Amino acid sequence: MNNVIVKIEKSGNRYNAYDISGEKWTSKISTSTRKKAYTSGMALERKVGKTGKTFWSKVPLSEFETVPVVDEVIVDVPNEHTEVLDFIHSSYKLKPEGLVMSELKWKYLVRSAVRAKNILMTGPAGCGKTMAAKSLVNALDRPDFYFNLGATQDPRSTLIGNTHFNKDKGTYFSESLFVKAISTPNAVILLDELSRAHPDAWNILMTVLDSGQRYLRLDEADGSETVSVAEGVTFVATANIGNEYTSTRVMDKALMDRFIVVEMDVLSDVEEHGLLNYMFPHVDTEMLKSVAEIAYSTRTESNSEAGKITNGVSTRTSVEMAGLLFDGFGLNEAAEVCIYPQYTDDGGVDSERTYIKQLVQKYVSDGSSDDLFNEDEIESNNVSA
């Protein structure tokens, strides 16, 4: 593995990592690691531990300057139409391997961002919406800002700002980071969990997202100051849409109409197996295959007309299970802490949890029992448990 040393630079509220050639490594290093290195004025060096796992270690910033330039990698988003076409249709190579997304949808995502469209990423929980949005940011290499609207308790404070009093200054208004974000030309602004946001946040965003208005009013009073959205700013939002998401709100149709929609696909067992192999190359591939097949089976069952369960295992859960396998847990143990709590045990032998346990056991055991729904076998297991 080639020696890689990166320098951390702050852009908006994001800490980006670049090597000496200009290649971006942000998505391959955790946020906390990048922030700690930046705060302490250190660079980061990629290393490999005894187990074969890659990690990043802080090194003096002077070592960054001594790394020889191999190949310069510059991602330049063009403006001319012919150049834009070339960029869009050659952009698939910028998609990270860890993101499973069709070439068509990736190109549509890039095209929408280059054209400063408002993008709404939809799909079931844990399917990779936020990862796709962050991958887009890394591919375009533009200033970016992240706002988790689902965790926002005070929309006005987060999106506009607050009025404060200081004995020296008196009463003054402090603008939010969001105001700075929309004022930054060509910025990519991530609005995570838009479907969980408070309706007040939606009302504030209406004029911001409207292509015919594109401004933010700092006060509700008529004639109050407004801030225009800078040229080239792209908004990328994520949302879980559907009755199964009980913590989400039914999104306003007028708000929905301000976005183009990119729907993330649910992965097949083969695609999920490939993803887990990529993320955990040191875990036995047959174990990872079992995780992928279990997850895919739950999704298929939950979507069937007479399904025995109401929801399937997400890719996020599969990744967490694979992480437990990497850390030495067994498949049954990983399922016990990651999958079983997601299903009710109401109904005894007919409960969702019983179905899931029997499904997992077919992969944990030698597979000698072919009858997944054999009630005598289920009853026997329950009695002995």
N, C-alpha and C positions, 0 to 999 in steps of 0.2 A: 504494500500500500504506500503510495507516494506521500511524502511529508507535506502537510498542509497547515499553514499558519494564517489565521484570519484576524483582521482588524475590525472592531465594532464601531459603527457610526450611527448616531441617532437621527431618525427621520420621522417627524411628527411625534407620535407616542410609541414608535417601534424602534427596536435596536437591530439594525441590519449588520450582517457579517459579510466581509469581502476579503478574498485573498489578494495577493500582490498583483495578479493579472486583471483584477476587476470582477472575477466570477463571484456570484452571490451564493452564500452558504446558509443564509438565514433559516430556511426551512429545515435544515439538518441539525440545528442546535437549539436546545430548549431556550425559552424566553428568559428564564431566571439565570441561566448560565451566561447568556449574552449580556444581560443587564448588569450582573455582578462584575463581568470583565470590563465593561464600559465605565462603571462607577469607580473601579479601582485603577483605571488607566492601564489595563493590561491587554495583551493579545491572547488568542486561544490557539492551541495546537492540537490537531487530531492525533489520538493515540489509540492503540489496541491493547486491551487487558489480557490477562492470562487465559480467560475463557473465550477469547476471540471477539468480545464485544467492544465496539467503538465508543470512546468517550473523548471529551474535550477538556484540556487542562490549561490553566492560565500560565502564560509565559511573559517575560518582559516585552514591552512594545518594540524595543530595539530589534528583537529577533524577527519581527515582521518585515523590517526593512532589508534583512539579509537573505530572504528567500528569493531565489532566482525566478525571473519571469519565464514561463514555459510557453504558453499560448494565451494571447489576449482574447478575452471573451467579453464582448460588449453587446448588450441588448438595447438597440436603438429603435424606438417606436416611431415610424415615419409619419409624414403628413401628406405627401403627394398620393393621389389615388392609386396609381400603379404600384407604388411602393407599399401602400397599405394592403393591397391585394396580395402582394408577395409575402408580406409579413404574416397576414392572417393564415394563408394557406401553407405556410412553412412553419407555423407556430407549434405544431403537435410535438416537435422535438423538445419544446420547452416544458411540456407536461411532465411532472415528476413521476417516476415509476410507481411510487406508492399510491398514486391516485388512479383508481380504476374508473375511466370515463371514456366513452366512445370518441373517436376522432372528430366526428361531426359536431357533437355537443361541445367539445373543447374549443373547436374553431368558432362556433357560434358564440361561446362565452367570450373568447378573445375579441372577436369582431365587435360584439356589443360594448365591450369596455373601451376599445379604440375609438368607437363612435360616440362615446360618452353617454351611453344609454343607462337607464336605471335597470338593474338586473335583480330578479327575485329567484333565489335558489330554493326549490321545493323538493320534497321527498320525505320518506319516513325517518324517524330519529335514528341517528347512528349510521347513516348511509354515506356520509362524506361531504355534506353541503359546506360546512365551515372549512374543511380541508381544501375543497375545490376553490372557494373564495380566496383563501390565503395563498394557494398555489398561483392563482391569477395575479395577485399582487406581486409575488416573486418573479413571475414571468415578464411582467411589464416593467418592473424596476422603477416604479413611480413612488412619490411620497404617499404614505398610507396612514390611515387612522382607523382604530377599532373601537366600536361602541357596542356593548352587550345590553340591548334594550330590554331583554327579559329580566335583567337584574336591576333595572333602574327604578328606584322608588320615587324619585322626584324628576319627572320628565323636563320640567321647565328649567331646573337647575342644570341638568345634564346637557340639554340642547340649546339653551339660551344663555343662562348665567344667573347671577344673584346680585341683589343690592346689599351693600354692606355699609356699616358706619364705623368711622375711625375718628378719634378725638382730634387728630391733626388734620386729616383730609376732609372730615365731615362725611356726608352721605355720598357714596360713589357706586358705580355699576361695574362689576367684574364679569367680563365675557367668558363663556365656557370654551372648552377645547373644541367643541363642535363648530363654534363660530370661526375659530382659526382654521379648522379642517376645510370648511366649505369655501374659505377665502384663499386656499392654496391651489394655484393652477395645476391641472392634470392630476390632482390627488385621487386616490382610490379610497373610498370611505366604506368600511364594512359595518353594516347594521345587523348584528347577529340577533337571532330569535325575535324577529319583528312581530311574529304572531303572538308572542307573550308580552308585548309591550302594552303599557297603559294607553287607553284611548286618547289621553291628552297628548301623548307623544305622536300619535298618528295625526292629530289635528295640527300640531306644530309643523310636521313634515309635509303637509299637503302642498303648500306653496313652494317649498324647497324642491320637491320632486316634480312639480308641474313644469313641463317643457316650455310652456308659454309664460311662466312667471319666474321661477328659479330665484327666489329670494327668501330670506328669513326675517320676520318682523321681531324686533327686540322687545316690543311691548304691545299689548292688545289695544292700546288707545289709538284712535285715528291720528294719522300724521306722525306717528312715532318712527324712529330710525329703523331702516332696513339694511340688511347685508346681502349683497348679491352673491350668488354662487359663481365661483371663478370659472373661467373657460376650461373645458376639458375634464371637469370633475365627474367622476363616475361613482354611483352608489350601488353597492352590492349587498343585498339583504338576504337573510336565510329565514325560512318559515316552515313549521310543521302544520300542514293543513289537513283536517279530518276530524271526525267525531271522536276518534280514539285518543286524541290529545286533550285531556281534560283540563290542563292548565293553560291552554291556549284560548284566544278569543277569536270569534268569527271576524275576519278582517273586513274592513269597510271596502265595498266594491269600488268606490272612487279612488281609494288608495291603491288597490290592486291594479287598476287601469293605468297607473303611472309607471308600471314595470313591464319589461318583457320577462317571460318566465323560462327558466332553464330547469327542467325536471331531472333530478338525479335518479339513475336506475338502481334498482335493488340487485345486488350481485348474485350470480349463479354460484353453485357450489364450486365449480371449476375456477371461476374468477376469484372467489374468496380464498380458495386454497392457494392460488398464485400470489395473492396479496400477502397472506400470512407467511408464505415461504420467503417472500421478499423482505418482510419486516423481521422475521425470526429465522434466519438461515441456519442457526445452530440447534434448532429444535427438530426432532425427528419428523420427517415430512408426512409419515403415515398418521402420526398423532394430530398434526395440523389438518390433515385431510378429514379426520374424524370430526374435529371442531367445525370445519366448513360444512360438512354434510349434515351434522346435527342442526346447525343454524338454518341451513337451506330447507331441511325437512319441516322445521317449525313454521317457516314462512309459507311453504306450500300448503301445509295443513290449515294454517289460520286463514288462508284465502279460499279454501274449498267451501262448497255450499254447506256441507254438514261437518265443518271442522270441529275438532275436539278441543281446540284452543282458540283464543280470541286474538292473540298477537304473536308475531314471530320474534326470534332472537336477532338483534341488530348486529351489524358489522362491528360497531363499537364494543359490544359484549364479546364477540369472537376474538377481537384483538386483545381484550383484557384477559380472556382465557388463555390465549397463546402466550401472553406475558407470564401468567402463572406457571405454565408448562416450562417456560424458559427458566423460571426461578425454582424449579424442582418439585412443583406440585403435580399430583396425578390428575388425569382427565376427570375422574369422578369427583375429586376434591374441587377442581376448578368449576365444575358444573354446580356443585352444591352451594358455592358462595356467589357465583355469577348468574346462574340461570334459574335455579329453583325458587329463589325469593320473588321472581317476577310473575309467578303463577300461583293461583289460589289452590288450597287443598280442600275447599268446600266440595262435598259430594262423594267423599270416600274413594271407592275404586273407580268412580267415573270422573274424578276431579282432573283439572288441568295438570296439577303437579304430578299426579300418578302417571298420566300420559307421558309427561316429560321425563320422569325418572325411568320409565320403561324404555323410552327412546334412547336415553343415554346409556343404559345398561347393555343395549345391543352392541355398543361400541366398546364398553369397558370389559364385558365378558367375552367368551370365545364365540359368541353368536350362535350357540347351539339351539336356542329357542327361537323359532321362526314366527311364533304367534304373539305379536306385540300386544294384542288386546285379549289374551287368554285370561279370563276373569279368575279362574281357579289359581293360576300362577300369581296374579296380582294380589289376591286375597291371602295366599300363602306368604308372600313377601311382606305384606302389611302386618300379619300376625307375628312373624319372626322379628320384625323391625323393633 
